[in-house]
Amino acid sequence: MLSLIFVFLVLNLSFLYFRLIDPVCFWRLKDKKNLEGDKEEHCFFSIYTEDGYVKNDDFSENLEKKLTPDNINLIFSLYFAMEEINRNPHILPNISLLVNIKCNVFVDHRKTILSSKRSEYFPNYYCSEERTYLITLTGPQWQTSAAFGFHLYLSRTPELYYGYFNPRLSVHEEFPHLYQISPKDTSLALAMVSLVVHFRWNWVGMVITDDDRGTQFLSEWRGVMKRKNVCLAFVAIVPLSTELYFKMFNRNLKKVMTSSAKVVIVYGDRDTNMPFNFWMWRPLKIQKIWVSVSQFDMFIEGDFMLNSPDGIFIFSHQHSEMSGFKQFLQTVRPLNYSDEISLVKLGWSYFKCSLPSSNCNQMKNCPTRTLLKWLFRTPFGMCMSDTAHNLYNAVYAVAHTLHEMLLQVDTWPKNAGKKLELDSWKMFSLLKNIQFENPAGDLVTMNQKVKLDTEYDIFYIMDFPPNFGLKMKLGKFSRHFSSYQQLYMSDEMIEWATDFRQTPPSICSKPCRPGLRKFPQEGRAICCFDCNPCPENEISNMTNMDECVKCPHDQYANKDQTHCLQKVVSFLAYEDPLGMSLTCVALCFSALTAFVLYVFLKHQDTPIVKANNRALSYVLLIALIFCFLCPLLYIGHPDTPTCIMQQTTFAIVFTVATSTVLAKTITVVLAFKVTAPERRMRSLLISGAPNFIIPICTVLQMILCGIWLGTSPPFVNTDVHMEHGHIIIVCNKGSVIFFYFVLGYLGSLALASFIVAFLARNLPDTFNEAKFLTFSMLVFCSVWITFLTVYHSTKGKALVAVEVFCILASSAGLFLCIFAPKCYIILLRPQINSFHKFRVTNDKAKYVH
């Protein structure tokens, strides 16, 4: 079952889509001689019945005076419906519907007021031989129906109004005898707003009449436009009073002329000052796109009421084509007008259209001769107006109601053998709830409370001065579908008929391109805004975004702030040129230090190696090897173990190195002091007391590191804000205080070594390291003092590189200053590296002095 329903829905959608894209066109000649234009005279169609088939008398009985083209259109529709019903054996068999037509009712009423035969019009009594009417179809002017309704009520004749729906006529207390067949404009505001949104317009004006219809439509429009981000540039209200209208004329005209809105909605009552208002505006040639309803698709003095070189959009209640109407018009002619009326002068002529040859890419570029050939290529016929459709459906509603009454009773009372006596008010009560399908396939529901949502056809009218106009169906609107499918537009027809796709003409502010966001202008509508750049690291990837979107923490905004790009993970890697260079330097110096250690071990019995405690020299060289290898922990992707090892290894290894330098310095001082007759100094030197400085200082540093790791150890820190477009991964020191404690402790050891070495700089310098130790400590302290000044101004991997450089520079300072001179003597001047040479050199020095 579900599969069958799905197939049905798919076929139904396909059918609707086919109906939409099938081009439907109309054209109309401009009759300059017809000064009245599409003026509608009020007509009463009083319906009665007779037995058997009775043919209407081809207009000769009812048409007694000259009518406007719109009234003739109505009469054609009325007779067409009656002919179909009278020939249909399934509706009212053996019964014919007949009609009495009275048009120009106001003119006739004025005459009868002064006439003695006043009782002939709307009598409040009936003679037995007088004809009675079942119902009177009134329209299209609602004021006339309301005014004469009381007379019809007195004559016990119900009234069915076929004009455009008017809310005032629905008040049952005021008009209990009147019912409307025309559908309400329940979805018109939504349909028009949907069209505006489809063409990406958001700044429109509105011209409405100062009555209930205009006010209600404005209220519905404002409710819908808030949801669709559409704004009203102005609202021009056309007063009903002629005196007030002329007072407001210049103000309304100024609103329309000065507004930047290129699209204007026109809605209201046709039987007001609205047509006259646009006739007054016509010489100004206002450059606007008018969007209105079918009742304003009218001619005034041989030209369109809504006249614009940019085109007109018309919303019309959706009606199916009456297949037999064209043939009916070809067989029926009004006798009094056979010489004066042609079908092309009675309104829009319908024809099946297809797009012209490809050399006309747009309608406005087509030569007039090409368009005329296109128009006359296929047969055409007069189409029904919305009012004519309502009248057509009204006749069928009466017929179906009478047929329902026929099914409820067996026999009908008759009068004089021909006239049927029916209860008009019983029929009227049944009429309110009748529902049927007309011959065109449209569902007609008389119950206003359960009426379906109105569907609209959307037409586009182009004016081709001075001879004719062209109207094409561009799409449709239906609320039966979901919100994004309610509006259907034919892109092919739109592209051929308009150029709105390329240049949206009606906007308050230019769209904000991607990378910008809307910033409301103070005191103006939401459609008026400025375009401001997105804040840092935020993007807008669509047009007219209200707010920018912040990029995720691992992404950053590109230069145009339209996309988020993945941030580059940044750390001091081995693959980087800087990381590779520092790694090579570290490995080279560690290898060089290992080589020097090998040299010292090989020449361990020489005086220069034995001087100043060779064991301390070995310890210092080993410590320097680890100092040079320590930077390798800083290079590469950090993790928690390496972060901890970085700081602890650096602290302990450098503590060993500096404490060894301090021990060597103290050893130098004690070695020269031992020549004095002080047994305490000698015992200190012989016992190796300076060597205990190394473990003592190292243990103290290890205690500091233990406290550091126990309270706030180093950890991996990911910083996404430090550098634009990069995610910086570095080792966070954890507790900065303990980091400075460690550095301060190293600095105190280095300073102590520097002071002691500086004091011992003037001691005899043969195999004496005092000066070299002084200079090495000076380099060591200078490097780390410089590091402290740079530490707070450098971030990211540059800080890591600076720290590695300081480690290498301070280690290289110790290594080169202390061991370079010794290696020079051992490798290049081995002849002076002996005790014999030492004595000769010393004796020469004494002799010289």
C-alpha positions in Angstrom: 0.0 0.0 0.0 2.8 2.4 0.9 4.5 1.7 -2.4 1.4 2.5 -4.3 1.0 5.8 -2.4 4.6 6.7 -3.2 4.1 5.9 -6.9 1.0 8.1 -6.9 2.8 11.0 -5.3 5.7 10.8 -7.7 3.3 10.7 -10.7 1.3 13.6 -9.3 4.5 15.7 -8.8 5.6 14.9 -12.3 2.2 15.9 -13.7 2.3 19.2 -11.8 5.9 19.9 -13.0 4.8 19.1 -16.6 1.9 21.5 -16.3 4.3 24.1 -15.0 7.0 23.9 -17.7 4.5 23.6 -20.5 4.6 27.2 -21.9 1.3 29.0 -21.6 0.9 32.4 -23.3 -1.6 35.1 -24.0 -1.7 38.2 -26.1 -3.9 41.2 -26.4 -4.4 44.0 -28.9 -4.5 47.5 -27.6 -7.8 49.0 -28.7 -7.1 52.8 -28.6 -10.7 53.5 -29.6 -12.0 51.9 -26.4 -11.7 54.7 -23.9 -13.5 52.8 -21.2 -10.9 50.0 -21.2 -11.7 47.1 -19.0 -14.4 48.9 -17.0 -16.7 46.4 -15.4 -20.4 47.1 -15.3 -22.4 45.4 -12.6 -24.6 42.6 -13.9 -27.3 40.6 -12.2 -27.9 37.1 -13.5 -31.2 35.8 -12.2 -31.5 32.1 -12.7 -34.8 30.2 -13.2 -35.7 26.7 -14.5 -38.0 25.2 -17.1 -38.9 21.6 -18.0 -37.1 19.9 -20.8 -34.3 21.3 -22.9 -34.8 25.0 -23.6 -32.1 26.7 -25.6 -31.0 30.1 -24.6 -32.0 32.7 -27.2 -28.5 33.5 -28.4 -28.2 36.7 -26.4 -31.1 38.5 -28.3 -33.4 38.5 -25.4 -31.0 39.6 -22.7 -28.5 41.9 -24.4 -30.4 45.1 -24.9 -27.7 47.7 -24.4 -24.0 48.1 -25.3 -21.7 46.5 -22.7 -18.0 46.6 -22.0 -15.7 43.8 -23.2 -15.4 42.4 -19.6 -19.1 42.1 -19.3 -19.3 40.3 -22.6 -16.6 38.0 -21.3 -18.8 37.2 -18.3 -21.9 36.6 -20.4 -20.0 34.3 -22.8 -18.8 32.3 -19.7 -22.4 32.2 -18.3 -24.0 30.9 -21.5 -21.2 28.4 -22.0 -21.8 26.9 -18.5 -25.5 26.8 -19.1 -25.2 25.1 -22.4 -22.9 22.5 -20.9 -25.4 21.8 -18.0 -28.5 21.8 -20.2 -26.9 19.3 -22.6 -25.5 17.1 -19.8 -27.9 14.2 -19.1 -26.2 13.5 -15.7 -27.0 16.9 -14.2 -30.7 18.1 -13.9 -32.1 15.7 -16.5 -35.1 17.1 -18.4 -34.6 20.5 -16.7 -33.0 23.6 -18.3 -31.4 26.5 -16.5 -32.3 29.9 -18.0 -31.2 33.3 -17.0 -32.4 36.9 -17.0 -29.6 39.4 -17.3 -29.7 42.9 -16.0 -26.5 45.0 -16.4 -25.9 48.7 -15.6 -28.0 48.2 -12.6 -27.2 51.6 -11.0 -28.2 53.4 -14.2 -31.5 51.5 -14.4 -32.2 52.0 -10.7 -31.8 55.8 -11.1 -34.4 55.7 -13.9 -36.8 53.6 -11.9 -36.7 55.9 -8.9 -38.3 58.6 -11.0 -40.6 56.1 -12.7 -44.1 55.1 -11.8 -43.2 51.5 -12.6 -41.0 51.1 -9.7 -42.5 47.8 -8.6 -41.2 46.1 -11.7 -37.8 46.2 -10.1 -37.3 44.2 -7.0 -40.9 43.9 -5.9 -41.7 42.8 -2.4 -44.6 40.6 -3.5 -45.3 38.1 -6.3 -48.4 37.6 -8.4 -49.3 34.1 -9.2 -48.4 34.3 -12.8 -45.1 36.2 -12.3 -41.8 34.4 -12.9 -39.8 33.6 -9.7 -36.0 33.3 -9.6 -34.1 30.6 -7.7 -31.1 32.7 -7.1 -29.4 35.8 -8.4 -25.7 35.9 -9.3 -24.3 39.3 -8.6 -21.0 41.0 -9.3 -18.3 41.9 -10.0 -18.6 45.1 -7.9 -19.2 44.3 -4.3 -20.7 47.7 -3.4 -23.5 47.1 -5.9 -24.2 43.6 -4.5 -24.3 45.0 -1.0 -26.5 47.9 -1.9 -29.1 45.9 -3.9 -28.9 42.9 -1.6 -31.7 44.2 0.6 -34.1 44.5 -2.3 -33.3 40.9 -3.3 -33.8 39.8 0.3 -37.2 41.5 0.3 -38.1 39.6 -2.9 -37.1 36.4 -1.2 -34.3 35.8 -3.7 -30.9 34.6 -2.3 -27.7 36.1 -3.7 -24.5 34.4 -4.9 -21.6 36.9 -5.4 -19.2 36.0 -8.1 -16.8 38.9 -7.8 -13.5 39.0 -6.0 -13.7 37.8 -2.4 -14.5 40.6 0.0 -14.4 40.1 3.8 -17.3 42.5 4.4 -19.7 40.4 2.5 -18.9 37.4 4.7 -20.6 39.1 7.8 -23.6 36.9 8.2 -25.5 39.3 10.4 -25.3 42.0 7.8 -25.8 39.8 4.7 -27.7 36.6 5.7 -28.9 36.2 2.1 -25.6 36.5 0.4 -22.8 33.9 -0.2 -19.5 34.2 -2.1 -18.1 31.7 -4.4 -14.7 33.3 -5.1 -11.8 31.9 -3.0 -10.1 33.9 -0.3 -6.6 35.1 -0.9 -5.4 33.1 2.1 -1.9 32.5 0.7 -1.4 35.6 -1.5 1.0 37.4 0.9 3.1 34.2 1.2 3.1 33.6 -2.5 4.3 37.1 -3.3 7.0 37.0 -0.7 8.1 33.7 -2.1 8.4 35.3 -5.5 10.4 38.2 -4.1 12.8 35.7 -2.3 13.1 33.6 -5.5 14.6 36.6 -7.4 16.7 37.6 -4.3 14.9 40.8 -3.8 14.5 42.1 -0.2 13.5 45.8 -0.6 10.0 46.3 -2.0 7.4 49.0 -1.8 3.6 48.6 -1.5 0.6 50.5 -2.8 -2.7 49.4 -1.2 -6.2 50.8 -0.8 -7.4 52.3 2.4 -9.9 49.6 3.2 -10.2 46.2 5.0 -8.7 44.3 2.2 -5.6 46.5 2.0 -5.1 46.5 5.7 -5.5 42.8 6.1 -3.1 42.1 3.3 -0.5 44.5 4.7 -0.8 42.7 8.1 -0.4 39.3 6.5 2.6 40.5 4.4 4.4 41.9 7.5 3.9 38.6 9.3 5.4 36.6 6.4 8.2 39.0 5.5 9.8 38.8 8.9 10.3 35.1 8.4 11.7 35.6 4.9 14.0 38.6 5.6 12.1 40.9 3.3 11.5 44.6 4.1 9.1 47.2 3.1 10.7 50.4 1.7 7.4 52.3 1.9 3.6 51.8 2.0 1.5 54.2 -0.1 -2.2 54.1 0.9 -4.7 55.2 -1.6 -7.7 56.8 0.2 -11.3 55.9 -0.7 -12.4 59.5 -0.4 -11.8 61.6 -3.6 -11.0 64.7 -1.6 -8.5 62.9 0.7 -7.1 61.1 -2.3 -6.0 64.4 -3.9 -4.6 65.6 -0.6 -2.4 62.5 -0.4 -1.6 62.3 -4.1 1.8 64.1 -4.0 2.9 62.4 -0.8 2.2 58.9 -2.3 3.8 59.9 -5.5 7.0 61.1 -3.7 7.2 57.8 -1.8 7.1 55.8 -5.1 9.5 58.1 -7.1 12.1 58.6 -4.4 12.3 55.1 -3.1 15.3 52.9 -4.0 13.0 49.9 -4.2 12.5 48.8 -7.8 9.7 46.3 -7.0 6.3 47.5 -5.8 3.4 45.4 -4.6 -0.1 46.6 -5.7 -3.1 45.3 -3.9 -6.6 46.4 -2.9 -10.0 46.9 -4.3 -10.5 47.5 -8.0 -13.6 49.6 -7.4 -11.8 52.4 -5.7 -9.4 55.2 -6.7 -6.6 52.7 -7.5 -7.1 52.5 -11.3 -7.5 56.3 -11.5 -4.3 56.7 -9.3 -2.2 54.7 -11.8 -3.8 56.5 -14.7 -2.6 59.7 -13.1 0.9 58.2 -12.8 1.1 56.9 -16.3 2.7 60.1 -17.9 5.5 59.9 -15.4 6.7 56.5 -16.8 7.7 55.2 -13.4 10.5 52.7 -13.7 9.3 50.0 -11.3 8.4 46.3 -11.5 4.8 46.0 -10.5 3.6 42.8 -8.7 -0.1 42.6 -8.4 -3.2 40.4 -8.8 -5.4 39.6 -11.8 -8.1 42.2 -11.0 -5.5 44.9 -11.8 -4.5 43.2 -15.0 -6.7 45.7 -16.9 -6.7 48.4 -19.6 -7.4 52.0 -19.1 -7.9 54.1 -22.2 -6.2 51.6 -24.5 -3.2 50.8 -22.3 -2.2 48.7 -19.3 -3.2 50.1 -15.9 0.2 48.9 -14.5 2.6 50.1 -17.2 6.3 49.4 -16.9 9.1 48.8 -19.3 10.6 46.3 -16.8 7.5 44.1 -16.8 4.6 43.2 -14.6 4.0 40.1 -12.4 0.4 39.0 -12.0 -0.9 36.5 -9.5 -4.1 34.8 -10.7 -6.1 32.0 -9.1 -5.2 28.8 -10.7 -7.8 27.6 -13.2 -7.7 24.7 -15.7 -8.3 25.4 -19.4 -11.9 25.1 -20.5 -11.5 22.8 -23.5 -14.8 23.5 -25.2 -14.8 27.3 -24.7 -13.0 28.1 -27.9 -15.5 26.0 -30.0 -18.4 27.6 -28.1 -17.2 31.1 -29.1 -16.9 30.0 -32.7 -20.6 29.0 -32.9 -22.2 31.7 -30.7 -22.2 35.4 -31.7 -24.2 38.2 -30.1 -26.5 39.5 -32.7 -26.3 43.1 -31.8 -22.5 43.1 -31.8 -21.5 40.9 -34.7 -20.0 43.8 -36.6 -18.3 45.5 -33.7 -16.8 42.8 -31.5 -14.0 40.5 -32.4 -12.5 38.0 -30.0 -9.1 39.7 -29.9 -10.7 42.9 -28.6 -12.5 41.1 -25.7 -9.3 40.6 -23.6 -6.5 38.2 -23.4 -6.4 35.6 -26.2 -5.0 32.3 -25.3 -2.6 30.2 -27.4 -0.3 27.3 -27.0 3.1 28.8 -27.2 6.6 27.6 -27.6 9.8 29.7 -27.5 10.7 31.4 -30.8 13.8 30.5 -32.8 17.2 30.6 -31.1 18.1 33.9 -32.6 15.9 35.5 -29.9 17.7 34.7 -26.7 15.5 37.2 -24.8 12.1 38.5 -25.5 13.1 42.2 -25.3 15.6 41.6 -28.0 13.2 40.0 -30.5 12.1 42.2 -33.4 8.4 43.0 -33.5 7.9 41.3 -36.8 9.3 38.0 -35.4 7.0 38.3 -32.4 3.9 38.9 -34.6 4.8 35.8 -36.7 5.1 33.9 -33.5 1.7 35.1 -32.2 -0.2 34.2 -35.3 1.5 30.9 -36.0 -1.1 28.9 -34.0 -4.9 29.4 -33.5 -6.0 31.2 -30.5 -9.1 31.8 -28.4 -10.4 34.1 -25.7 -9.6 33.1 -22.2 -11.8 33.5 -19.1 -10.9 36.1 -16.5 -10.9 35.2 -12.8 -14.4 36.7 -12.5 -15.6 34.7 -15.5 -14.3 31.5 -13.9 -16.1 32.4 -10.7 -19.3 33.0 -12.6 -18.8 29.7 -14.5 -18.4 27.8 -11.2 -21.3 29.6 -9.7 -23.7 28.3 -12.4 -22.4 24.8 -11.8 -22.8 25.2 -8.0 -26.4 26.2 -8.5 -26.9 23.2 -10.9 -25.3 20.7 -8.5 -27.3 22.1 -5.6 -30.6 21.7 -7.5 -29.6 18.2 -8.5 -29.0 17.4 -4.8 -32.5 18.6 -4.1 -33.8 16.5 -6.9 -32.3 13.4 -5.3 -34.0 14.2 -1.9 -37.6 14.4 -3.3 -39.5 12.2 -5.6 -41.6 14.8 -7.3 -41.4 18.5 -7.8 -44.4 20.8 -7.7 -45.0 22.5 -11.0 -46.8 25.7 -12.0 -48.6 26.1 -15.3 -46.9 23.0 -16.7 -43.6 24.8 -17.5 -42.3 26.7 -14.5 -40.9 24.7 -11.6 -41.7 26.0 -8.1 -38.6 25.4 -5.9 -37.8 26.5 -2.4 -35.0 29.1 -3.0 -33.9 29.2 0.7 -33.7 25.5 1.0 -31.5 25.5 -2.1 -29.4 28.3 -0.6 -28.8 26.3 2.7 -27.6 23.3 0.6 -25.5 25.6 -1.6 -23.3 26.6 1.3 -21.9 23.0 1.8 -21.9 21.8 -1.8 -18.6 20.4 -3.2 -18.1 19.3 -6.8 -15.6 19.0 -9.6 -16.2 21.2 -12.6 -15.7 19.9 -16.2 -12.1 21.2 -16.3 -11.2 19.0 -13.3 -11.0 21.8 -10.7 -12.3 21.0 -7.2 -14.9 23.6 -6.1 -15.8 23.8 -2.4 -18.5 26.2 -1.3 -17.9 25.9 2.4 -15.5 28.7 3.2 -14.4 27.1 6.4 -13.0 24.0 4.7 -11.9 25.6 1.5 -8.5 24.4 0.3 -5.6 26.8 0.2 -5.6 28.9 -2.9 -3.2 28.1 -5.7 -1.9 30.8 -7.9 -0.5 30.9 -11.4 2.2 33.5 -11.9 2.2 35.5 -15.1 4.7 38.0 -16.5 3.4 40.8 -18.8 5.5 42.6 -21.3 4.3 45.7 -23.0 5.1 46.1 -26.7 4.0 49.7 -27.5 1.9 50.7 -29.3 0.0 47.7 -30.5 -0.1 44.7 -28.1 0.9 43.1 -24.9 2.2 39.6 -24.2 1.5 37.6 -21.0 3.4 34.3 -20.2 3.0 31.9 -17.4 6.3 31.6 -15.5 5.3 29.4 -12.6 2.8 28.6 -9.9 2.4 28.6 -6.1 0.7 26.0 -4.0 0.7 25.5 -0.3 0.0 21.7 -0.7 3.7 21.1 -0.7 6.5 21.7 1.8 7.9 25.2 2.2 10.8 24.8 -0.2 8.6 23.3 -2.9 5.6 25.7 -2.8 6.9 28.0 -5.5 7.6 26.5 -8.9 9.2 28.7 -11.6 10.2 27.8 -15.1 13.9 28.8 -15.4 13.7 28.6 -19.2 10.8 31.0 -19.5 12.4 33.3 -16.9 15.7 33.5 -18.7 13.9 34.2 -22.0 11.4 36.8 -20.7 13.5 38.6 -18.0 17.1 39.4 -17.0 16.5 39.4 -13.2 18.9 36.5 -12.7 21.9 38.6 -13.6 21.1 41.8 -11.8 18.8 41.6 -8.7 17.2 45.1 -9.0 15.5 45.6 -5.7 17.8 45.5 -2.6 18.4 48.1 0.1 22.1 47.3 0.4 24.6 45.5 -1.8 25.1 41.9 -0.7 28.0 41.2 1.7 30.4 38.9 0.0 31.9 36.0 1.8 34.5 37.2 4.3 32.2 40.0 5.4 29.2 40.1 7.7 26.1 42.3 7.9 26.1 45.1 10.3 22.7 46.7 10.8 22.3 50.4 10.1 20.9 52.2 13.1 17.3 53.2 12.7 16.7 51.4 9.5 15.1 48.1 8.4 17.1 44.9 8.8 17.5 44.7 5.0 19.7 47.9 5.1 23.1 47.1 6.5 26.8 47.8 6.1 29.4 45.1 5.4 32.1 44.7 8.0 35.1 42.3 7.9 34.8 39.3 10.1 36.8 39.4 13.4 40.2 37.7 13.6 40.1 33.9 13.0 36.4 34.0 12.0 34.9 33.4 8.5 31.8 33.8 6.5 31.6 31.5 3.5 28.2 32.6 2.2 26.7 35.9 1.1 24.9 38.1 3.6 25.8 36.2 6.7 24.5 37.8 9.9 27.3 36.4 12.1 30.8 35.1 11.3 31.7 31.6 12.3 34.8 31.1 14.5 37.3 28.6 13.2 38.0 25.5 15.3 41.0 25.7 17.5 43.1 23.6 15.1 42.2 25.7 12.1 42.7 29.4 11.1 40.9 31.8 8.7 42.5 32.3 5.3 43.4 35.8 4.1 39.9 36.5 2.6 38.3 35.0 5.7 36.1 32.7 3.6 37.5 29.3 4.6 39.1 27.7 7.6 42.5 26.2 6.9 44.2 23.5 8.9 46.9 24.9 11.1 50.4 23.7 10.6 51.8 21.9 13.6 55.0 23.7 14.5 57.9 22.5 16.7 61.6 22.4 16.4 61.9 19.3 14.2 64.9 17.5 13.0 63.8 18.0 9.4 63.8 21.8 9.8 67.0 23.5 8.6 67.4 25.1 12.0 66.8 21.8 13.9 69.1 20.0 11.5 71.9 22.6 12.0 71.6 22.5 15.8 71.7 18.8 15.8 74.8 18.7 13.6 76.5 21.2 15.9 75.6 19.2 19.0 76.8 15.9 17.6 80.0 17.5 16.2 80.9 19.1 19.6 80.0 15.9 21.5 82.2 13.9 19.2 85.0 16.5 19.5 84.7 16.4 23.3 84.9 12.6 23.2 88.0 12.9 21.0 89.6 15.3 23.5 88.8 12.8 26.3 90.5 10.1 24.3 93.6 12.4 23.8 93.7 13.1 27.5 93.4 9.4 28.4 96.2 8.6 25.9 98.4 11.4 27.4 97.3 11.0 31.0 100.9 10.8 32.3 102.0 14.1 30.7 102.3 17.2 33.0 99.6 19.2 31.3 97.1 16.4 31.8 98.1 15.7 35.4 98.1 19.4 36.2 95.0 20.7 38.1 93.7 17.2 38.8 93.2 15.1 35.7 90.3 13.2 37.3 88.4 16.4 37.4 89.3 17.0 33.7 87.9 13.6 32.9 84.7 14.4 34.8 84.3 17.8 33.1 84.8 16.3 29.6 82.2 13.6 30.3 79.8 16.2 31.6 80.4 18.4 28.5 79.7 15.4 26.3 76.3 15.1 27.9 75.9 18.9 27.8 76.3 18.8 24.0 73.9 15.8 23.7 71.3 17.5 25.9 69.9 19.7 23.1 68.8 16.6 21.3 66.0 16.3 23.9 64.8 19.7 22.8 64.6 18.8 19.1 61.7 16.7 17.7 58.1 16.3 18.6 57.7 17.0 22.4 56.0 14.6 24.7 55.7 14.4 28.5 58.8 12.2 29.2 61.1 14.3 26.9 59.8 17.5 28.5 60.7 16.2 32.0 64.1 14.9 30.8 64.8 18.2 29.1 64.8 20.2 32.3 66.2 17.6 34.7 69.0 16.5 32.4 69.9 20.1 31.6 69.9 21.0 35.3 71.9 18.0 36.5 74.5 17.8 33.7 75.2 21.6 33.8 75.4 21.4 37.6 78.1 18.7 37.3 80.0 20.8 34.7 79.9 24.1 36.7 80.7 22.3 40.0 83.6 20.6 38.3 84.9 23.9 37.1 84.5 25.2 40.7 86.4 22.2 42.0 89.2 22.7 39.5 89.4 26.4 40.4 89.7 25.6 44.1 92.3 23.0 43.3 94.4 25.6 41.4 94.3 27.9 44.4 95.1 25.1 46.9 98.0 23.9 44.7 99.7 27.2 44.9 98.9 27.8 48.5 100.3 24.4 49.5 103.8 25.8 49.1 103.3 27.8 52.3 104.0 26.0 55.6 100.4 25.4 56.4 99.5 21.8 57.1 95.8 22.4 56.8 96.0 23.5 53.2 98.2 20.6 52.4 95.9 18.1 54.1 92.9 19.5 52.1 94.7 19.1 48.8 96.1 15.6 49.7 92.7 14.4 50.9 91.0 15.5 47.7 88.5 17.7 49.5 87.7 19.8 46.3 86.4 16.7 44.6 83.5 16.5 47.1 82.2 19.8 45.7 80.8 17.9 42.7 78.5 15.4 44.4 77.4 18.0 47.0 76.4 20.5 44.4 74.8 17.9 42.2 72.7 16.4 45.1 71.4 19.9 46.0 70.4 20.4 42.4 68.7 17.0 42.3 66.7 17.9 45.4 65.5 21.1 43.7 64.6 19.1 40.6 62.7 16.5 42.7 60.7 19.3 44.4 60.0 20.8 41.0 58.8 17.5 39.5 56.7 16.7 42.6 54.9 20.0 42.7 54.5 21.3 39.1 56.4 19.2 36.5 57.0 20.3 32.9 54.3 19.2 30.4 53.5 19.4 26.7 51.8 22.6 25.8 49.8 23.1 22.6 49.4 26.8 21.8 47.0 27.6 19.0 47.0 31.4 19.5 50.7 32.2 19.7 51.4 32.3 15.9 48.8 32.8 13.2 48.2 29.6 11.1 50.3 27.4 13.4 49.8 25.1 16.3 52.9 25.6 18.5 53.9 22.5 20.5 56.4 23.3 23.1 57.4 22.0 26.6 55.9 24.1 29.3 58.2 24.6 32.2 55.4 23.9 34.7 56.6 25.9 37.6 58.4 29.0 36.3 59.6 29.7 39.9 61.5 26.4 40.1 62.9 26.9 36.6 64.4 30.2 37.8 65.6 28.5 41.0 67.5 25.9 38.9 69.0 28.6 36.6 69.8 30.7 39.7 71.6 27.8 41.3 73.6 27.2 38.1 74.3 30.9 38.0 75.6 31.0 41.6 77.9 28.1 40.9 79.2 29.7 37.7 79.6 33.1 39.6 81.5 31.4 42.4 83.8 29.7 39.9 84.3 33.0 38.1 85.2 34.9 41.3 87.7 32.2 42.5 89.2 31.9 39.1 89.5 35.7 38.8 91.3 35.9 42.1 93.7 33.2 41.0 94.5 34.7 37.6 97.9 36.2 38.6 99.3 32.9 39.9 102.2 31.4 37.9 100.7 30.3 34.6 102.8 27.3 33.6 100.2 24.5 33.3 97.9 26.9 35.3 94.2 26.9 34.2 93.2 29.9 36.3 93.0 32.3 33.4 91.3 29.8 31.1 88.8 29.0 33.8 88.1 32.7 34.4 87.5 33.3 30.7 85.3 30.2 30.4 83.1 31.3 33.3 82.9 34.8 31.8 81.6 33.3 28.5 79.3 30.9 30.4 77.7 33.7 32.5 77.4 36.1 29.5 75.5 33.5 27.5 72.9 32.8 30.1 72.5 36.4 31.1 71.7 37.1 27.4 69.3 34.1 27.4 67.4 35.6 30.3 66.9 38.9 28.5 65.7 37.1 25.3 63.6 34.5 27.1 60.5 36.7 27.7 60.5 38.2 24.2 60.7 35.0 22.2 58.0 32.4 21.8 57.3 29.1 20.1 60.0 27.1 18.5 62.2 30.2 18.3 62.4 30.1 22.1 63.4 26.4 22.0 66.1 27.3 19.4 67.4 30.1 21.6 67.6 27.7 24.6 69.4 25.1 22.6 71.8 27.7 21.2 72.6 28.9 24.8 73.2 25.3 25.9 75.6 24.7 23.0 77.2 28.2 23.3 77.9 27.9 27.0 79.1 24.3 26.7 81.3 25.3 23.8 82.7 28.2 25.8 83.6 25.9 28.7 85.1 23.3 26.3 87.1 25.6 24.1 88.4 28.0 26.8 89.6 25.2 29.0 90.7 22.4 26.7 91.7 24.1 23.5 95.1 25.4 24.9 95.9 22.0 26.4 95.0 20.2 23.1 97.2 22.7 21.3 100.2 21.8 23.5 99.5 18.0 23.5 99.0 17.7 19.8 101.0 20.6 18.3 103.7 21.4 20.9 104.4 18.0 22.5 108.1 19.0 23.2 107.1 21.4 26.0 104.8 18.8 27.6 107.5 17.3 29.9 109.0 18.0 33.4 112.5 18.5 31.9 111.3 21.2 29.6 109.3 22.7 32.5 112.5 23.0 34.6 114.6 24.5 31.7 111.9 27.0 31.0 111.6 27.9 34.6 115.4 28.3 35.1 115.6 30.6 32.0 112.8 32.7 33.5 114.8 33.1 36.7 118.0 33.9 34.9 116.3 36.6 32.9 115.0 38.1 36.1 
